[in-house]
Every structure is written in structure tokens, then in C-alpha cells.
């Protein structure tokens, strides 16, 4: 394999993982003691496993674990030393405090916000407002959605977001019923004139 610094021959996932500064992760882990009682499946491994699930569009624990096992050779370049089993991954999802991942996200956001050019600061009072519907499985969410006269149900959630144009993440997020009108979101907005 080519050892150049231009990521030649590495999967895109590994290239993205290498952009996460590990010292920021270690700081959050130290503050929350989130690696306590864990021998192999550390917070770093948990984070990379969840990112793999997002990037791979995985829908189940089995899909995540099987996908990682299939790509084991390619994932070694991203610093993943131990691939989780379904039970380990499930147990970590249940027991590890989600606050550590919130802090990691906010720390990474602050870290990468400094990379954007200063010319975007002139756009501080502009926001992008949008909504999207997330469909839900009727077998799992039996009470979701509204019923139509023909017996069909519109199951889902509607996510409304306001994103400042000079940032990469939303400042306001509202999750409501799938049938909600977009005007419902306006009462949650307090935007500068």
C-alpha cells in the first residue's frame, strides 16, 4: 500500500475518521469517565462504530457488525482495533452515557467552525429553514400517524430545522407529527430581524 500523506488506497470512511482529533475525544472521555468498566470497546471504538452505521446506512445491529467484519482489513487503517459483537455494541448503547457523545459533537463543531473563512461572518442574520418527513415502521410505532378514511395511516415524524447560513449545523430543531404543517415550526423560531 502506498504510504503517501494523500490517503491513497484508503477507504473514504478511514479518511474521514482521521479528521477527528483524538486528543479532543480523550479529553471528553476523561471528563465523563466513559471508558470505565470497558476493556476493549472504548468510547473511540463506540464512536467509530456508530459513524460506520451512519455512513453505511445500517438499520440493525446485525447489519453494522456484519458490515464491519466484512470490511475488517480496510477498517484497520482507521484505528479500529477491536470489532464489536452485537451484544457488546448493544450493551454499550444501553449503558454508556450519551452525554459524552454530545460533548464530543459540540467540541468537534467548535474545532471545525474555526476552519471556515471569515467572509461568511457577513451572513450572520440569514437562516435556511427546511423540513423533512421521516417514515416510521407501523409494526414498531403502532400509534404513529393519522388515519385516513380508507384505513391507511400516515406514519412518521416531521423534522423542522433552522440552520444559520454561516454554520454547518442547525440552531433550532423541532420534531413533530408527520402531518404537521410547516407553519407549526414558526412559533419555535426566535430569529434576529
C-alpha positions in Angstrom: 0.0 0.0 0.0 1.2 3.5 -0.8 2.4 5.3 2.3 1.8 8.9 1.0 0.0 11.5 3.0 -2.7 11.9 0.4 -4.7 9.0 1.7 -4.0 6.9 -1.4 -5.6 3.5 -1.2 -7.6 4.2 2.0 -11.3 3.9 2.1 -13.3 7.2 2.4 -14.5 6.2 5.9 -10.9 5.9 7.2 -10.0 9.2 5.7 -13.0 10.9 7.4 -12.2 9.2 10.8 -8.6 10.5 10.6 -10.0 14.1 10.5 -11.3 13.6 14.1 -8.6 14.8 16.5 -8.1 12.0 19.1 -7.0 14.4 21.8 -10.4 16.1 21.8 -12.0 12.6 22.2 -9.6 11.7 25.0 -10.5 14.9 26.8 -14.2 14.2 26.7 -13.6 10.6 27.8 -11.6 11.8 30.8 -14.3 14.2 31.8 -17.1 11.7 31.7 -15.1 8.6 32.7 -16.9 6.8 29.8 -14.2 4.1 29.4 -14.6 3.0 33.0 -15.5 -0.7 33.2 -14.8 -1.2 29.4 -11.8 -3.3 28.4 -11.8 -3.3 24.6 -14.9 -1.4 23.4 -13.7 2.1 24.3 -15.6 5.3 23.6 -13.4 5.8 20.4 -14.4 2.4 19.1 -18.1 3.1 20.0 -18.0 6.4 18.2 -16.4 4.9 15.1 -18.9 2.0 15.1 -21.8 4.5 15.3 -20.3 6.6 12.5 -19.9 3.4 10.4 -23.6 2.7 11.0 -24.5 6.2 9.8 -22.2 6.2 6.8 -23.2 2.7 5.8 -26.9 3.4 6.2 -27.3 0.4 8.5 -30.6 -0.4 10.0 -29.8 -3.0 12.6 -27.0 -4.1 15.0 -26.5 -7.3 12.9 -26.0 -5.1 9.8 -23.4 -2.9 11.5 -21.4 -5.8 12.9 -21.6 -7.9 9.7 -20.6 -4.9 7.6 -17.6 -4.1 9.8 -16.5 -7.8 9.8 -16.7 -7.8 6.0 -14.5 -4.7 5.8 -12.2 -5.6 8.7 -9.0 -5.3 6.6 -10.0 -1.9 5.3 -11.1 -0.5 8.6 -7.8 -1.3 10.3 -6.4 1.9 8.8 -9.0 4.0 10.7 -7.7 2.9 14.1 -10.4 0.3 14.9 -8.5 -2.4 16.7 -11.4 -4.4 18.1 -14.6 -5.1 16.1 -17.6 -5.3 18.4 -20.1 -8.2 18.7 -23.8 -7.4 18.6 -24.1 -8.0 22.4 -21.2 -5.7 23.2 -22.4 -3.0 20.9 -26.0 -3.2 22.3 -24.8 -3.2 25.8 -22.6 -0.1 25.2 -25.5 1.7 23.6 -27.6 1.0 26.6 -25.0 1.7 29.4 -22.6 4.3 28.1 -23.9 7.8 28.9 -25.0 9.7 25.7 -23.7 12.9 27.3 -20.1 12.0 26.2 -21.1 11.9 22.6 -23.0 15.2 22.9 -19.8 16.8 24.3 -17.7 15.2 21.5 -20.0 16.6 18.9 -20.0 20.1 20.4 -16.2 20.0 20.8 -15.7 18.9 17.2 -18.2 21.5 16.0 -16.2 24.3 17.8 -12.9 22.9 16.5 -14.1 22.8 12.8 -16.0 26.1 12.9 -12.6 27.9 13.1 -11.8 26.4 9.7 -14.5 28.3 7.8 -13.4 31.6 6.2 -14.2 35.0 7.8 -16.1 36.2 4.8 -19.1 34.1 5.9 -19.5 36.3 9.1 -21.3 38.9 7.0 -24.1 36.4 6.6 -24.9 36.0 10.3 -28.5 37.1 10.2 -29.5 34.6 7.4 -31.0 31.3 8.1 -32.0 28.3 6.0 -35.3 26.8 7.1 -36.4 23.4 5.9 -38.4 20.3 6.9 -38.3 16.6 6.1 -40.5 13.6 6.9 -39.1 10.5 8.5 -41.2 7.4 7.9 -41.7 5.0 10.8 -42.4 1.3 10.8 -46.0 0.7 11.7 -45.1 -2.6 13.4 -43.0 -0.7 15.9 -44.8 2.6 16.2 -48.4 1.4 16.2 -49.8 4.8 17.4 -47.9 7.0 14.9 -49.6 9.0 12.2 -53.1 9.9 11.4 -55.7 7.6 10.0 -57.4 8.1 6.6 -61.0 7.1 5.8 -59.7 4.1 3.8 -57.9 2.7 6.8 -54.4 3.7 5.7 -52.1 5.5 8.1 -49.6 8.2 7.5 -46.9 7.2 10.0 -43.9 9.4 10.5 -42.2 12.3 12.1 -41.6 15.7 10.6 -38.3 17.3 11.5 -38.1 21.1 11.1 -34.7 22.8 11.2 -33.3 26.3 11.1 -29.6 26.4 10.1 -27.6 29.7 10.2 -26.1 30.1 6.7 -22.6 30.7 8.1 -22.7 27.4 10.1 -22.9 23.7 9.3 -25.4 22.6 12.0 -28.9 23.6 12.9 -29.6 26.1 15.7 -33.3 25.1 16.1 -34.7 21.6 15.6 -38.3 20.6 16.2 -39.7 17.1 15.8 -43.4 16.8 15.4 -46.1 14.6 13.8 -45.7 13.7 10.1 -48.9 15.5 9.1 -47.9 18.8 10.7 -47.9 21.9 8.5 -44.7 23.8 8.1 -46.2 26.8 9.8 -46.2 25.0 13.1 -42.5 25.5 13.3 -42.7 29.3 13.2 -43.7 29.5 16.9 -40.4 27.8 17.9 -38.3 30.4 16.0 -36.8 33.5 17.5 -34.7 35.0 14.8 -32.9 38.3 14.6 -34.6 40.9 12.4 
